[in-house]
Every structure is written in C-alpha cells, then in structure tokens.
Amino acid sequence: MATAFWRPDQDNDSLAAEGTGTPAVGFWKAGHTPTLIAAFLYFDLAFMVWVLLGPLAPEISKTLGLTPAQKGLMVALPTLAGALLRVVNGLLVDRIGPKRSGAINQVIVIIGLFCAWSMGVTSFGGTLALGVILGFAGASFAIALPLASRWYPPEHQGKAMGFAGMGNSGTVFAALFAPTLARMFGWNAVLGLACIPLTLVLAVYLMLAKDAPNPPAPRKLVDYAALLKQADAWWLMAFYAVTFGGFVGLAASLPIYFTDQFGLSSVVAGYCTAGCVFAGSLVRPMGGALADKIGGVKALMMVYAVAAIALVGVSQAPSLIAALCLFVVAMLALGTGNGSVFQLVPQRFQAEIGVMTGLVGMAGGIGGFYLASSLGLAKQFTGSFAPGFLIFAGLAVVALASVARVRARWRATWKTGARI
C-alpha cells in the first residue's frame, strides 16, 4: 500500500474521503522521518552559529573595548538580520522548495564564517558585518519548519513543528563550547572551527532531506502582501515576538548578563547560559504536543503568565542561584510558547505555511533584537539590567490579555480538525 502524505491544500475530511489517510495515523507514520531529522539537524547547527556572538561577547568586548550598549547591539543584530531574511526565505521556499533554499543559506553562512576567520574581525563594525552574515543562519527558521510541516497532517502539526523547532537547542552548543574554545585558541578561531560541523551537517542534510510531494503553488508577491491585511497574521506574529523573542534574546544576552552582573568568567557564564537555554529548547516539542492536546490558545495563556512572573523575579534576583532558577522557569515557559504558536499557525494558514513561517519568524527575531539591545541600553544608561526585564515582562502581560481577547473568535471561525 502506498504511503500517503498530507498536502497543505488538503484537510482531514478530504484525506479520509480519498482513502489516502486518516487522522488516526500515528505521528511517526504520518510523514517522512528522514526529512524531519534533516530539518532538525539543519536548524540545530544554524541556531548554534546564529547566537555565536553571545557566548563570545565577553572575550570580544575585552579585545575591542566595547561599551554595554555596543555589546547589546552586537549580539542583537544577528537576530534582526535573521528576522528580515526569514521573509526572503519564505518567498524562496515557495518557489524553489525548502531543501534547496536550506542548502543555499547554509553555504552562505559557511563561506561568511570562513572569510571572517581567515581575514580576522578587528573592529566593532566588523562584528556588525559578521552579525548580518549570521542572520542567514537565523533565517533557517523559515526553511526548516516548512520542510518538516509539509509532510504532516493538521493533527500532528504541533509535534512536527515542535520536533523540527527543537533545533533551537543549537544555542546550547554555542554556550557550552564557544567560550572554552575561545580561551584555548582565541575567539576569532572559533569562527573557523564552526565551519567544520556546519559542513558535515550540510552533507547529511543533502542526503536525508526531501521536499514533500504536491507542494502548494507559489504565490504572487501581491498574495504575500495580502496576508498582512489579515488581523490573525498580525496576532500570531505578535505572540511569537514575545515567546521566541524572549527565548533568543535571552540566549544571546545571558553570557553578558552573568559576566557583568555576577563577575563570572566567560566559561562559567557559558555553562549557566547553556543550562537555561537547554530548558527552553527541550520543551519546544512538548509545547507543540501540549497545544495539540489542550489547544494552542490555552497553552499560550499559561505560558505568558509564567514568563511574566519569572522575568519580574529576575529583575529583582538577589543572587546567582535565584537568577539562574528564574531564568530556567522563564525559558521553560517561552520554549513551550514557541511550540504552541506554531501549532496554531498551520491551523489558520495551511496553504500559506511557507510565507507565514517567514512572517511569524521575522516577528520573533525582531522581538529578540529588541530584548537583547534593550538590556544593553538599560545597563549603560541606568547601571542595571532590571528595566529591560521589567519591560519585557510587561509585554508578556499584554500578550496574555491579547490571547484572551481573540480566543473566542478564533475558536468560532477557524475551520480545522485540531484543537485551538
């Protein structure tokens, strides 16, 4: 019997009517596992280098004599570049397919890192230029998720998107290994060393990944613009700006926070950051599964409440242990929220999943840019990181109120076989 695959332009009823599949099919039989693994690995290594400047920031700052605001901008710029490039990748995915789009982006990142290593980065402007190149790695979000999502039916979207999205655990590798390697070989050498695993994973990706059959027809540019006229698109973008923005903003900024706030070495700060980031990465697929079970709306409401409380606590944390525990709680909540948002996206925008992934991912990157840069500005102008954390906690409260506002309309108007 031939294996059946879900297409973004099909719903569960049509699948059942055609006899090609049913909602009862188990997750691991519902799609294409090698592609799911390839999407995860590609995303994982891309995220590793996307936030690379964060763990290296203490050493780079010493070498180049950067101010707190400059450090904040340096680690925030890759998130902004990645955010803008995700829209480009959303367009690219719909035209040449996610597999080829991912290969192109990975090659750009490898070449950029190799050039930075061979020529050296010797100025603040050089770190900003490198940050733009690393933005291509951050833009992998708009490729890896459609690559996986297009193989899976609506009732498994949360798990598929969550598993592929768990690639944000690559930030753990950056936090664990980059500071130690920088101490051993110098921080500039880390840029060259990063090319090795990137190249290996690119080879595996090319062997395993396969574009889903029967992809949706490419949209015209005016069709993409039309999505921004829909309120639901803006709501989903705003919700992800808080969940993913908080996650990636903290992942990039925590090495600076731990070294400046508590005087830790860059290596120990990297270990602390890795612990926090690992927590947020681990629960992303759990967030998708939770949203599949209870609905993404209910999951998000819980997420924002917990994240807001934790971030307020961080702003007043009296010790390293207290701050570390609160950051873990915040990252657990935000990681769960990342999976929850992307359980909702394909329920509302099935046929436009490529461009919507780009738009929502762009918003997440902008949220991360805001958080990372605002923490640096807060430290420079007030002498404390607290105002930056408090403002972002306030944004989580606003997001909570917004979810409560739209949930009744979404549940009444969205036509989907899955919980929302």
BELVENPE-V646924 format. One record per run of one state. SS is the DSSP state (A for helix, B for strand, O for the rest). FROM is the first residue (numbers start at 0). LEN is the number of residues. Records with the same first field share a line. If there is no record, write none. Layout:
SS: FROM-LEN  FROM-LEN
This chain:
O: 0-11  18-8  30-2  50-1  64-3  96-1  119-4  138-2  149-4  185-1  208-12  227-3  262-3  282-1  294-1  315-4  348-4  382-3  413-7
A: 11-7  26-4  32-18  51-13  67-29  97-22  123-15  140-9  153-32  186-22  220-7  230-32  265-17  283-11  295-20  319-29  352-30  385-28
